[in-house]
Amino acid sequence: MSKIIIGIIILILVFLWYMWFLQKKNAGTLNSYKERADELKEDRLNDKLKKLEEMKLAGASRDQFSKLKSNYQEQLNEVVPSILREIRGSEYKNTQFKVFGAAKQLKQVDRSLNELKEKLDHISEELDELSKSDELNATQSEALQQTYEDLRKRILTQSFNYGTAADKLEDELTEIAGLLDKETQLTDKGDHIEASQYLDDVKIKLGLITDQLKVIEPLHHELTDVFPGQIEEINSVYQKLVNQKFNFEEDIEALIKDVQNSLDLSNSELGELNFDHVNNTNEEIRQNIDHLYDVLTIEIDAKQNVLKQQKPVLDYINHAKFQHNRLDSRIQKLSNNYILAEGDVKQFKDNLVTLNTIRTNYDQDVQDIADKNSIFSQAENDFKAIVSQLDEIESSEKSINDNFNQMISSERIARNSVNKYAKRLEIQKKVVEQLRLNGLPDDYLDYFYMVFDEINKLYNELDAEQINMEDISKQVIVTQEDLENLVQKTTDLKMNVRLAEKLLQYANRYADKDADFADQLSRARALFDEDYEYGKSVETISAALERVEAGSVERIKETINA
């Protein structure tokens, strides 16, 4: 029990000590806040206020000064006393050992002191700026005035560089002069803030004029120096060409007039400082001038080329007509003995029409040149087209002539081939005759006589009054294939005959031993001797032999192959 009492007493003593400690801490804080409040309540901005009052400010500057002064008085007369009351309240609570309440209120006092200091510092800075505004305006005004004078002198003495834009530039300078006068008046009255706004406007407008000059000079140079000189040169060259009887597809005088109108329009727009429009119009002028130069140059060059190419083109036309006539003569001869390809004949006739048209166009161009009515660029294009057409005709007629050569060569090859086919057919006949057969299979005979007829037909067609080599060439290929098949059929026939003879001879040994075998042997002999179906005879006797003696047929075949 005594220990509990002792513990409680200790706790009470510790608490009392802590309370005493906080009271002392709060007291120290209170003293520092009193010192801060004393410093802030001193009339430390009084000198700045007096200085500004002596400047006899006016307008916006005076309104700004009044606002700052009122705000400053409010801080001294209302905010500072309010903070002092908060300090005294905290001090009273602290002496009454209401240390926690005192500490809380001291935090609010600290915030209030900080806010007061910020406001007073801000007012001080604003007063400094207002005090310096006169000096700053004077410095800036002097610099801007000098820039204005320099620009005015430059524009007046070098107005030839700005053309129609000079009047607008002078108007802008007059406006700036008015702004500078207004700034001076406001400064004299003491309205430095309003004056500074005019100086800002002057600065912007001076910068704008400076930028405009950079744009105007090159545009004006094009409009007064470059384009007029080019137009004059084009007009001079055009007149000389007209005197030399040049003709043009386009109306050059109208194009020159359009360029001159665009030039006048661009000058007018430059006078209104419509730079985008001037840039666009100048670009159109550049393109139109380039086009005029191109038109004149093309005609000058075209005349030289036309006069230079006139005889070579005529020579080429005559050469093409000579070659055409020579080919025509060959066609007439060949058509007596050959049926010519329709495509080649049609192309040849079309070439004649084209050659006649070419000659007509060429003669017209030459006549126009002689009559001074030619547009040389068109004549040059006509000559190029003529050369291109003649190239195509020459190529096509070479191809036609090559086809004729191929046709004649094909005839020689066909005759040789048919002779060889006839010899091979005779060989097949002798091969069959050597077999000394009583007869031949109907399908073989039909195929043999079919090939025989094909060969005779080829002989007849090759001996015809007019040979159709296109049909003959196709028939030669068909006959060759049919002959190859006949040769194979002859080989198969010979093989079947020899094999059937051997198999029938070998089968005799079993004729008396097996009645069914004897019947198959008799049937196989009938197929051989009476029906001439040698292949079927081989099949029949082979089946019978394999039944009585497996492998015998294959063994006999090997003896024949050997």
C-alpha positions in Angstrom: 0.0 0.0 0.0 2.8 2.4 0.9 4.5 1.6 -2.5 1.4 2.6 -4.4 1.2 5.9 -2.5 4.8 6.6 -3.2 4.3 5.8 -6.9 1.3 8.2 -7.1 3.4 10.9 -5.4 6.2 10.4 -7.9 3.8 10.7 -10.8 2.3 13.8 -9.4 5.8 15.3 -9.0 6.8 14.4 -12.5 3.6 15.9 -13.9 4.1 19.1 -11.9 7.7 19.3 -13.2 6.5 18.8 -16.8 3.9 21.5 -16.4 6.6 23.9 -15.0 8.8 23.0 -18.0 6.1 23.7 -20.6 5.3 27.0 -18.8 8.9 28.1 -19.1 9.1 27.0 -22.8 5.9 28.9 -23.6 7.3 32.0 -21.8 10.4 31.9 -24.0 8.3 31.6 -27.1 6.1 34.5 -26.0 9.2 36.7 -25.6 10.4 35.9 -29.1 7.0 36.6 -30.6 6.8 39.9 -28.8 10.1 40.9 -30.3 8.9 39.9 -33.8 5.6 41.8 -33.3 7.6 44.9 -32.1 9.8 44.7 -35.3 6.8 44.3 -37.6 4.8 47.1 -36.0 7.6 49.6 -36.6 6.7 52.0 -39.4 9.6 50.7 -41.6 7.9 51.6 -44.9 7.4 55.2 -44.0 10.4 56.5 -46.0 9.2 54.6 -49.1 5.7 56.0 -48.8 7.0 59.6 -48.4 9.2 59.2 -51.4 6.3 58.1 -53.6 4.0 60.8 -52.2 6.6 63.4 -53.3 6.6 61.9 -56.9 3.0 63.2 -57.3 1.8 60.0 -58.9 -1.3 60.1 -61.1 -3.8 57.7 -62.8 -3.1 54.0 -62.4 0.1 54.7 -60.5 -1.7 56.8 -58.0 -4.4 54.2 -57.6 -1.8 51.5 -57.1 0.0 53.6 -54.5 -3.2 54.3 -52.6 -4.1 50.7 -52.6 -0.7 49.7 -51.2 -0.7 52.5 -48.6 -4.2 51.5 -47.5 -3.2 47.9 -47.2 -0.1 48.8 -45.3 -2.1 50.9 -42.8 -4.5 48.1 -42.4 -1.7 45.7 -41.4 -0.4 48.2 -38.8 -3.7 49.4 -37.4 -5.7 46.2 -37.4 -3.6 43.1 -38.0 -0.7 44.0 -35.6 -3.0 44.9 -32.7 -4.9 41.6 -33.3 -1.7 39.6 -33.1 -0.7 41.5 -29.9 -4.0 40.6 -28.3 -3.4 36.9 -29.2 0.0 37.1 -27.5 -1.4 38.7 -24.3 -4.1 36.0 -24.2 -1.5 33.3 -24.6 0.6 34.9 -21.9 -2.4 35.0 -19.5 -3.1 31.3 -20.0 0.5 30.4 -19.5 0.6 32.2 -16.1 -2.5 30.4 -15.1 -0.7 27.1 -15.9 -3.0 26.5 -18.9 0.1 25.5 -20.7 -1.5 23.3 -23.3 -4.1 26.0 -24.3 -1.3 28.6 -24.4 0.9 26.4 -26.6 -2.0 25.9 -29.1 -2.7 29.6 -29.2 1.0 30.3 -29.8 1.0 28.2 -32.9 -1.8 30.4 -34.3 0.3 33.5 -33.3 3.2 32.1 -35.3 1.1 31.6 -38.4 -0.3 35.2 -38.0 3.2 36.7 -37.7 4.4 34.8 -40.7 1.4 36.0 -42.8 2.0 39.5 -41.6 5.6 39.4 -42.6 4.8 38.1 -46.1 2.2 40.8 -46.7 4.5 43.6 -45.5 7.4 42.2 -47.6 5.1 42.1 -50.6 3.9 45.6 -50.0 7.5 46.7 -49.7 8.4 45.1 -53.1 5.4 46.6 -54.8 6.4 50.1 -53.5 9.9 49.5 -54.7 8.7 48.6 -58.2 6.4 51.6 -58.2 9.2 53.8 -57.1 11.5 52.5 -59.9 8.8 52.7 -62.6 9.7 56.2 -63.5 13.3 55.4 -63.9 12.6 52.2 -65.8 10.1 53.9 -68.1 12.6 56.7 -68.8 15.3 54.2 -69.8 13.0 52.1 -71.9 11.4 55.1 -73.5 14.8 56.5 -74.5 15.8 53.1 -76.1 12.5 52.7 -77.9 12.6 56.4 -79.1 16.0 55.7 -80.5 14.8 52.5 -82.3 11.9 54.5 -83.6 14.1 57.2 -85.0 16.5 54.7 -86.6 13.6 52.9 -88.3 12.0 56.1 -89.5 15.3 57.3 -90.9 15.8 53.9 -92.7 12.3 53.9 -94.2 12.5 57.5 -95.3 15.9 57.3 -96.8 15.5 53.8 -98.3 11.9 54.0 -99.4 13.0 52.7 -102.8 13.5 49.3 -101.2 9.9 49.1 -100.0 7.9 50.3 -103.0 4.2 50.6 -102.4 4.6 49.3 -98.8 6.4 52.6 -97.8 3.2 54.5 -97.2 1.8 51.9 -94.9 5.1 51.7 -93.0 5.0 55.5 -92.5 1.5 55.2 -91.2 2.6 52.6 -88.7 5.5 54.9 -87.7 3.1 57.7 -87.2 1.0 55.5 -84.9 4.1 54.6 -82.9 5.0 58.3 -82.6 1.5 59.0 -81.1 2.0 56.2 -78.6 5.4 57.6 -77.6 3.8 61.1 -77.1 1.1 59.6 -75.0 3.6 57.8 -72.9 5.5 61.0 -72.3 2.3 62.8 -71.3 1.4 60.0 -68.8 4.9 60.0 -67.4 4.8 63.8 -66.9 1.6 63.4 -65.0 3.0 60.7 -62.8 1.0 57.8 -64.3 4.0 55.5 -64.7 2.0 52.2 -64.8 -0.2 53.4 -67.7 2.9 54.8 -69.4 4.6 51.4 -69.2 1.7 49.8 -71.1 2.1 52.3 -73.9 5.8 51.5 -74.0 5.0 47.8 -74.3 2.7 48.6 -77.3 5.5 50.6 -78.9 8.0 47.8 -78.4 5.6 45.3 -80.0 4.9 47.5 -83.0 8.6 48.4 -83.6 9.3 44.7 -83.6 6.5 44.1 -86.1 7.9 46.8 -88.4 11.4 45.3 -88.2 10.0 41.9 -89.2 8.0 43.4 -92.0 11.0 45.1 -93.5 12.7 41.7 -93.7 9.8 40.4 -95.7 9.1 43.4 -97.8 12.6 43.9 -99.2 12.9 40.6 -101.1 9.3 40.7 -102.3 9.7 44.3 -103.6 13.1 43.3 -105.2 11.2 40.6 -107.2 8.4 42.9 -108.2 10.6 45.8 -109.3 13.9 44.3 -110.4 13.5 40.6 -111.2 10.1 40.1 -112.7 10.0 43.3 -114.9 13.4 42.5 -116.4 12.3 38.9 -117.1 9.0 40.1 -118.7 10.9 42.6 -120.8 13.4 40.0 -122.0 10.5 37.5 -122.8 8.7 40.2 -124.8 11.8 41.2 -126.7 12.6 37.6 -127.6 9.0 37.0 -128.6 8.9 40.0 -130.9 12.1 38.8 -132.6 10.7 35.3 -133.1 7.4 36.8 -134.5 9.5 38.8 -137.0 11.2 35.5 -137.9 7.8 34.0 -138.6 7.7 31.7 -135.6 4.2 30.5 -134.7 3.0 29.4 -131.3 0.3 27.1 -130.1 -0.4 29.4 -127.1 -1.3 33.1 -127.1 2.0 34.4 -125.9 0.9 38.1 -125.8 -2.1 37.1 -123.6 0.2 35.2 -121.3 2.6 38.1 -121.0 -0.3 40.4 -120.2 -1.6 38.0 -117.5 1.8 38.1 -115.9 1.9 41.9 -116.0 -1.6 42.1 -114.4 -0.5 39.7 -111.7 2.6 41.9 -111.1 0.4 45.0 -110.7 -1.9 43.1 -108.4 1.0 41.9 -106.2 2.4 45.4 -106.0 -1.0 46.6 -104.8 -1.2 43.9 -102.2 2.3 44.7 -101.0 1.1 48.3 -100.5 -1.6 46.8 -98.1 1.1 44.6 -96.4 -0.9 41.4 -97.4 2.2 39.3 -97.4 0.5 35.9 -97.8 -1.3 37.1 -100.9 1.9 38.6 -102.3 3.9 35.4 -101.7 1.2 33.3 -103.5 0.9 35.8 -106.4 4.7 36.0 -106.8 4.9 32.2 -106.9 2.3 32.2 -109.7 4.3 34.9 -111.6 7.5 32.8 -111.2 5.8 29.7 -112.6 4.2 31.6 -115.5 7.5 33.3 -116.4 9.3 29.9 -116.4 6.5 28.6 -118.6 7.0 31.5 -121.1 10.8 30.9 -121.1 10.1 27.2 -121.8 7.7 27.9 -124.6 10.1 30.2 -126.4 13.1 27.9 -125.8 11.2 24.9 -127.1 10.3 26.6 -130.3 13.8 27.9 -130.9 15.3 24.4 -130.3 12.5 22.8 -132.3 13.2 24.9 -135.4 16.9 23.8 -135.4 15.9 20.1 -134.9 13.2 20.2 -137.6 15.4 21.8 -140.2 18.2 19.3 -139.3 15.8 16.3 -139.4 13.8 17.2 -142.5 16.0 15.4 -145.0 16.9 12.4 -142.8 13.2 11.8 -142.1 12.4 12.0 -145.9 15.2 9.6 -146.6 13.8 7.2 -144.0 10.3 7.4 -145.5 11.7 6.7 -149.0 13.8 3.8 -147.7 10.7 2.3 -145.9 8.6 2.7 -149.1 11.4 1.0 -151.2 11.6 -1.9 -148.7 7.9 -2.2 -148.7 7.7 -2.3 -152.5 10.5 -4.9 -152.6 8.6 -7.0 -150.1 5.4 -6.5 -152.2 7.2 -7.9 -155.2 8.2 -10.9 -153.3 4.7 -11.4 -152.0 3.3 -11.3 -155.5 5.7 -14.1 -156.6 5.2 -16.2 -153.5 1.4 -15.9 -153.7 1.6 -17.8 -157.1 2.9 -20.9 -155.3 1.9 -20.5 -151.7 -1.1 -19.6 -149.6 0.3 -16.9 -147.4 -0.6 -16.3 -143.7 -3.6 -14.0 -143.4 -2.0 -12.1 -140.5 1.1 -11.3 -142.5 -0.9 -10.2 -145.5 -3.2 -8.0 -143.4 -0.2 -6.4 -141.6 1.5 -5.7 -144.9 -1.6 -4.0 -146.3 -1.9 -1.9 -143.0 1.7 -0.9 -143.4 1.0 0.5 -146.9 -1.9 2.6 -145.5 0.4 3.9 -142.7 3.2 4.7 -145.1 0.8 6.8 -147.3 -0.5 8.6 -144.2 3.0 9.3 -143.0 4.0 10.7 -146.4 0.9 13.0 -146.4 1.6 14.3 -142.9 5.2 14.8 -143.8 4.4 16.8 -146.9 2.0 18.9 -145.0 4.6 19.7 -142.3 7.1 20.6 -145.0 4.6 22.8 -146.8 3.7 24.6 -143.5 7.4 25.2 -142.9 7.8 26.7 -146.4 4.7 28.8 -146.0 6.0 30.1 -142.6 2.9 28.6 -140.9 4.6 25.8 -139.0 4.6 25.5 -135.2 8.1 24.0 -135.0 7.5 22.0 -131.8 4.5 20.3 -133.4 6.5 19.6 -136.5 9.3 18.1 -134.4 6.7 15.9 -132.6 5.4 14.8 -136.0 8.9 13.9 -137.2 9.5 11.9 -134.0 6.1 10.1 -134.4 7.0 9.4 -138.1 10.4 7.9 -137.1 8.7 5.8 -134.5 6.0 4.5 -136.9 8.7 3.7 -139.6 10.6 1.8 -137.0 7.5 -0.3 -136.3 6.9 -0.9 -140.0 10.5 -1.9 -140.6 10.3 -4.3 -137.7 7.0 -5.8 -138.8 8.0 -6.2 -142.4 11.3 -7.9 -141.4 9.2 -10.3 -139.3 6.9 -10.9 -142.3 9.9 -11.6 -144.6 11.4 -13.9 -141.9 8.1 -15.7 -141.9 8.3 -16.2 -145.7 11.9 -17.5 -145.4 10.6 -19.9 -142.7 7.8 -21.0 -144.9 10.2 -21.8 -147.8 12.5 -23.6 -145.4 9.5 -25.5 -143.9 8.6 -26.7 -147.4 12.0 -28.1 -148.0 12.0 -29.8 -144.5 8.4 -31.1 -145.2 9.5 -32.7 -148.5 12.5 -34.3 -146.9 10.3 -35.5 -144.1 7.6 -37.0 -146.4 10.3 -38.8 -148.4 11.6 -40.3 -145.2 8.1 -41.3 -144.0 7.5 -43.1 -147.4 10.8 -45.0 -147.0 10.0 -46.0 -143.4 6.5 -47.1 -144.5 8.1 -49.3 -147.2 10.4 -50.8 -144.5 7.4 -51.7 -142.3 5.8 -53.4 -145.4 8.9 -55.5 -146.0 9.1 -56.4 -142.3 5.6 -57.8 -142.5 6.2 -59.5 -145.8 9.2 -61.3 -144.4 6.9 -62.9 -141.8 5.2 -64.8 -144.7 1.8 -64.6 -143.0 -1.4 -65.8 -144.5 -3.1 -62.6 -143.4 -2.8 -59.5 -141.1 -5.1 -58.1 -138.3 -7.7 -55.7 -139.5 -6.7 -53.0 -137.1 -3.1 -53.2 -138.3 -4.1 -53.0 -141.9 -6.5 -50.0 -141.2 -3.7 -48.2 -139.4 -1.1 -49.0 -142.2 -3.4 -47.7 -145.0 -4.3 -44.6 -142.9 -0.6 -43.7 -142.7 -0.2 -44.6 -146.3 -3.0 -42.2 -147.2 -1.6 -39.4 -145.0 1.8 -39.6 -146.8 0.1 -39.6 -150.2 -2.0 -36.6 -149.1 1.2 -34.7 -148.1 2.7 -35.5 -151.5 -0.4 -34.1 -153.2 -0.5 -31.0 -151.1 3.2 -30.3 -151.7 2.7 -30.7 -155.4 -0.4 -28.5 -155.4 -0.5 -25.2 -157.5 -0.6 -23.2 -154.2 1.0 -24.7 -151.2 -0.5 -24.1 -147.8 2.5 -24.6 -145.6 0.7 -23.8 -142.4 -1.6 -26.8 -142.9 1.2 -29.0 -144.3 3.4 -28.2 -141.3 0.7 -29.3 -138.9 0.0 -32.5 -141.0 3.7 -33.4 -141.1 3.7 -33.5 -137.3 0.5 -35.6 -137.2 1.9 -38.0 -139.8 5.2 -38.4 -138.0 3.3 -39.4 -134.8 1.1 -41.8 -136.7 4.1 -43.4 -138.4 5.9 -43.8 -135.1 2.8 -45.6 -133.8 2.8 -47.8 -136.9 6.4 -48.8 -136.4 5.5 -49.8 -132.8 2.5 -51.8 -134.1 4.8 -53.6 -136.6 7.3 -54.4 -133.9 4.5 -55.7 -131.7 3.1 -57.8 -134.6 6.4 -59.3 -135.4 7.0 -60.2 -131.7 3.5 -61.8 -131.4 4.0 -63.8 -134.5 7.4 -65.2 -133.5 6.2 -65.8 -129.9 3.0 -67.5 -131.1 4.9 -69.8 -133.4 7.3 -70.9 -130.7 4.6 -71.3 -128.1 2.4 -73.4 -130.4 5.3 -75.6 -131.4 6.3 -76.1 -127.7 2.7 -76.8 -126.8 2.5 -79.8 -129.1 4.1 -82.0 -126.4 1.0 -81.6 -124.2 -1.6 -82.0 -127.0 -2.3 -85.7 -126.3 -2.0 -85.5 -122.5 -4.8 -83.0 -121.6 -8.1 -82.7 -123.4 -8.8 -79.2 -122.1 -5.2 -78.2 -123.1 -5.8 -79.7 -126.6 -8.9 -77.5 -127.0 -7.0 -74.3 -126.0 -4.2 -75.3 -128.4 -6.7 -75.8 -131.3 -8.3 -72.4 -130.5 -4.9 -70.6 -130.4 -4.0 -72.2 -133.8 -7.3 -71.0 -135.3 -6.7 -67.5 -134.1 -3.2 -67.7 -135.7 -4.0 -69.4 -139.0 -7.6 -68.3 -139.7 -8.4 -65.1 -137.8 -4.8 -63.6 -138.0 -5.3 -62.4 -134.3 -1.7 -63.1 -133.3 -1.8 -61.3 -130.0 -4.9 -63.1 -128.9 -3.3 -66.4 -130.0 -0.4 -65.6 -127.7 -2.7 -64.8 -124.8 -4.7 -68.1 -125.3 -1.8 -70.5 -125.6 0.2 -68.7 -122.9 -2.6 -69.2 -120.4 -2.8 -72.9 -121.2 1.0 -73.5 -120.9 1.2 -71.7 -117.6 -1.5 -74.0 -116.3 0.5 -77.2 -117.2 4.0 -75.8 -117.0 4.5 -72.6 -115.0 7.3 -70.3 -116.2 7.5 -71.9 -119.6 6.1 -68.8 -121.4 8.7 -66.4 -119.8 11.5 -68.8 -120.7 10.4 -69.0 -124.3 10.1 -65.1 -124.5 13.7 -64.8 -123.3 14.9 -67.0 -126.2 13.2 -64.7 -128.6 14.6 -61.5 -127.1 18.0 -63.1 -127.1 
